[in-house]
Amino acid sequence: MHAMKRSILIDIIAIAAIAVLISLTFFWIEAKKEVFYLCDNFYPGVSKSSVIRQLNTAELSTYDTTFIANGSRIVAYSPLHLGMMSCRIDFNKQDIVVFSIAQ
């Protein structure tokens, strides 16, 4: 009788592991889409306030802002990708996009 209970427990653990793997894969793909989709919206001439407004709608990604010599930079990324995929947006001193690239 113990062998049957152990087999059922192993089956439940295996099913749960597969479900977790499928969920993580789905969110990983969606997070990648989100970062790259948003990055396509950040072309030269777009205001920093518009970029921030769009980034604040993201559900699976976040962003960091740093100040550089000629203005500022925002790097948007998803924690699910461990920083390997990101969108870098550079702004001039007037807070206008001068450059953006998905990496």
C-alpha positions in Angstrom: 0.0 0.0 0.0 2.9 2.4 0.7 4.2 2.0 -2.8 0.9 3.2 -4.2 0.9 6.3 -2.0 4.5 7.1 -2.8 3.8 6.7 -6.5 0.8 9.1 -6.3 3.0 11.6 -4.4 5.7 11.4 -7.0 3.1 11.9 -9.7 1.7 15.0 -8.0 5.2 16.5 -7.5 6.1 15.8 -11.1 2.8 17.5 -12.3 3.4 20.5 -10.1 7.0 20.8 -11.4 5.8 20.7 -15.0 3.1 23.3 -14.2 5.7 25.6 -12.6 8.1 25.2 -15.6 5.3 26.0 -18.1 4.3 29.1 -16.1 7.9 30.3 -15.8 8.4 29.8 -19.6 5.2 31.7 -20.3 6.2 34.7 -18.1 9.8 34.6 -19.5 8.5 34.9 -23.0 5.9 37.6 -22.1 8.5 39.6 -20.2 10.8 39.6 -23.2 8.0 40.7 -25.5 7.1 43.5 -23.0 10.7 44.9 -22.9 11.2 44.8 -26.7 7.7 46.1 -27.5 8.1 49.1 -25.2 11.6 49.8 -26.5 10.2 50.1 -30.0 8.1 53.1 -28.8 11.1 55.1 -27.6 12.4 56.7 -30.8 14.3 60.1 -31.0 12.1 63.0 -30.1 9.9 61.3 -27.5 9.8 63.0 -24.1 11.1 61.4 -21.0 7.7 61.8 -19.3 6.1 59.8 -22.1 8.7 57.1 -21.7 8.2 56.9 -18.0 4.4 56.9 -18.4 4.7 53.9 -20.7 7.3 52.1 -18.6 5.0 52.5 -15.5 2.3 50.4 -17.4 4.7 47.4 -17.6 3.7 44.4 -15.5 6.8 42.2 -15.9 9.6 44.7 -16.1 11.1 47.6 -14.2 13.6 50.3 -14.9 16.5 52.3 -13.4 17.4 55.9 -14.2 21.0 57.2 -14.1 22.4 60.6 -14.9 25.1 60.9 -17.5 27.2 63.8 -18.8 24.8 64.8 -21.6 21.5 64.1 -19.9 20.2 60.8 -18.4 19.7 57.2 -19.2 16.9 54.7 -18.4 17.5 51.0 -18.6 14.3 48.9 -18.7 14.6 45.2 -17.9 12.8 42.3 -16.6 14.0 40.6 -13.4 13.0 37.3 -15.0 15.8 37.7 -17.5 18.4 38.5 -14.8 19.3 41.6 -16.7 20.4 39.8 -19.8 17.7 41.5 -21.9 17.1 45.2 -21.6 16.2 48.4 -23.3 18.5 51.4 -23.0 17.1 54.8 -23.6 19.4 57.9 -23.6 18.0 61.4 -23.1 19.5 64.8 -23.8 19.5 67.6 -21.2 16.1 68.6 -22.3 14.7 65.1 -21.4 14.1 64.1 -25.0 15.1 60.6 -26.4 18.2 60.7 -28.5 18.8 57.0 -28.7 17.2 53.7 -27.7 18.3 50.1 -28.2 17.0 46.7 -27.1 19.9 44.6 -26.1 
